Structures are given as structure tokens and as C-alpha cells.
Amino acid sequence: MPERRDRLANQLRPIDIGVGVILGVETSILYRCGRTEVLCVATLDEGTPQWLDTGDGWLTAEYSMLPYATEPRNPRSDGKPDGRSQEIRRLIGRALRASVDRRLFPGYTIRLDCDVLCADGGTRTASINGSTIALGLLVEKALADGRFSVDPRRATVLAISAGLVDGEVRLDLDYAEDSAAEIDLNLVGTPGGDLVEVQGSSEGDPIPKECWQQLMELAAEGLTSVENSVIPHIPSLEP
């Protein structure tokens, strides 16, 4: 079983955030947590999907891993996402849609592109956190140039993982821990304690409810730690 030698069970991996990492794209974010690196970019397009007939705006996400993000090399996608990537892009989209009021940007689609440069566990939670920053920068830009008249954000949505590894409840699992975990849990919510989504499963025997509660409590505390790293990079929500 993997042991933690560089951090406590309730500690996050170091978070590093780069803003404007693509030349000319202010809404590009390089989100690093430990050895995991995800490039998140937010763009605003005119128009909405044809099936959306409510008059509201739309927000969607894409997620992919570069071939060299894993070892061994992961084959490049031929344009159609695999099942895992499809699941994760839907999760990112649901999470970020929960953070906005789509009625406040009618006729526009917000697109969030998440490309994993290096995968060492927690890529979906890193994608959500990086996308939240990119979204805030996009909204700031759209307010400044007149495309948005009001700030559509209604909450800051963040994400973190937790798990049970070798009988120990741990926060922010890396790949080795995730692969060995008896329970793997992803929590999406706000620093204030409201939840957007919880994903979790036992990899073997049934797990007592008390253990699940410990994981939820640890993950909720972890969101506060993520907030401390992320919030300084997000423009404040406009009243």
C-alpha cells in the first residue's frame, strides 16, 4: 500500500496556479496540484444549441488527456471521447452550470476546455477548480466589453477527492493512492458547505456509514483549503 511521506492524511498536495499562460488568452489557466497539471480555458461564443429553446444561455465543457499525460502513452483520441472522458466532461459541465444563472447571458455559450498535461490523480477535480478560475476571468472580460450586463455567477464551485487507503482516511489522492483505495470519493460543492455532486464507491466490501461520513467531513474541510488557494485568482462576484 502507498505510504504518505511528504504530507499528512488531511493535507492537500501543493497547488500552483498560472494565469494567462497562453499568449493572448487571458482566460487560460494552468492548474497544478502535485504532479497533476491541467490546462483550463474559457471562451464565450454567440449562439446556443438548437435544442435549447428556453432563451437562456448555455455552459458546456470538454475534457481530454494528452497522449503523454500518462505512462505508458495514452493513444490520441480520434475525435470521439472515450467513456471516461465523456463522464468527466459531463461532470465539469454540471458543476459549472450550478455556479451560474444562465438566464443572465441569453444567446451565449460558455465553453470550458480542460486538457490534462500530466495525470497523477485528481484530474477531474483539478479541471473543475481550474475552470472556476477561468470562468471568473471570462465573466470579468465580458462585463468589461459589454457582452454581459450583469455577473451571472451565483456561487463559487470547487472540487476535491478523498479516499480510504489501507484503512486510513486521506484527502486529495494521487494516482498510486487512488489505485489502491478501498473507497474513492469526489466532492463538488461550495466553500460554504452546499453540495453540487458527490461521487463515491467501494472497491470491495461494503463500508460502514461512519467511514463515509468521515470521508465527507474530510472532503468538506478540504474544499476550504482549496478555496484559500483558488479565491485570490478569481474576480469577486459582482452584486
Secondary structure by P-SEA (a helix, b strand, c coil): cccccccccccccbbbbbcccccccccccccccccbbbbbbbbbbccccccccccbbbbbbbbbbcccccccccccccccccaaaaaaaaaaaaaaaaaccccccccbbbbbbbbbcccccaaaaaaaaaaaaaaaaaaaaaaaacccccccccbbbbbbbbbbccccccccccaaaaaaccbbbbbbbcccccccccccccccccccaaaaaaaaaaaaaaaaaaaaacccccccccc
